[in-house]
Amino acid sequence: MLFRNIATGLAGRQVAKTLGGGALGTAAAAALPFIAKRGLGPLGAALTAGWAVKKGLEWRRNRRLRAQGYPDGAVPVTAPPA
């Protein structure tokens, strides 16, 4: 809990500085804890799902290449170079 308060405070200060301070920077810095509390869970889940899909596609590609007789990391050439 304390870490979250410190992290959002530091991030809010950085956002306010980036937006040039003033009312807009203050409003963004004040809204940051609420956005972080509601939005970081789904964002983290989406990033984790994207990473898992990427790893699965890489595994599938490597498995197909090994089945065709190519060594690990090799990419077959589909057309001669121009």
C-alpha positions in Angstrom: 0.0 0.0 0.0 2.8 2.4 0.9 4.8 1.5 -2.2 1.7 2.2 -4.4 1.3 5.7 -2.8 4.9 6.5 -3.3 5.0 5.2 -6.9 1.8 7.1 -7.9 3.1 10.2 -6.2 6.4 10.1 -8.1 4.6 9.3 -11.4 2.1 12.1 -10.8 4.8 14.6 -10.3 6.5 13.4 -13.5 3.2 13.7 -15.4 2.6 17.2 -14.1 6.1 18.2 -15.1 5.7 16.7 -18.6 2.4 18.5 -19.1 3.9 21.8 -18.0 2.3 22.1 -14.6 -0.7 24.3 -14.2 -4.3 23.0 -13.9 -3.9 20.2 -16.6 -0.8 18.8 -14.9 -2.4 19.0 -11.5 -5.6 17.3 -12.7 -3.6 14.5 -14.4 -1.5 14.0 -11.3 -4.6 13.8 -9.1 -6.3 11.3 -11.4 -3.2 9.0 -11.7 -3.9 7.0 -8.6 -7.4 6.2 -9.7 -6.3 5.3 -13.2 -3.5 3.1 -11.8 -5.9 1.4 -9.3 -8.5 0.5 -12.0 -6.4 0.2 -15.2 -3.1 -1.5 -14.4 -4.6 -4.9 -13.6 -6.3 -5.3 -17.0 -3.3 -3.7 -18.7 -0.9 -6.2 -17.0 -3.2 -9.1 -18.0 -3.3 -7.9 -21.7 0.5 -7.5 -21.8 1.0 -11.0 -20.3 -1.5 -12.5 -22.8 0.4 -10.8 -25.7 3.7 -12.1 -24.4 2.3 -15.6 -24.1 0.9 -15.5 -27.7 4.2 -14.3 -29.0 6.1 -17.1 -27.3 3.6 -19.6 -28.6 3.9 -18.4 -32.1 7.7 -18.5 -31.9 7.6 -22.0 -30.5 5.2 -23.1 -33.3 7.5 -21.5 -36.0 10.6 -23.2 -34.6 8.8 -26.5 -34.4 7.8 -26.3 -38.0 11.3 -25.3 -39.1 12.9 -28.3 -37.2 10.4 -30.6 -38.8 11.5 -29.4 -42.3 15.2 -30.1 -41.4 16.4 -26.6 -40.7 18.6 -26.0 -37.7 17.4 -23.8 -34.8 17.2 -20.1 -35.7 17.4 -20.7 -39.4 14.8 -19.0 -41.7 14.2 -20.6 -45.1 14.4 -18.4 -48.1 11.2 -18.4 -50.1 12.4 -16.5 -53.1 15.8 -15.8 -54.6 17.3 -12.4 -53.8 16.7 -9.7 -56.4 
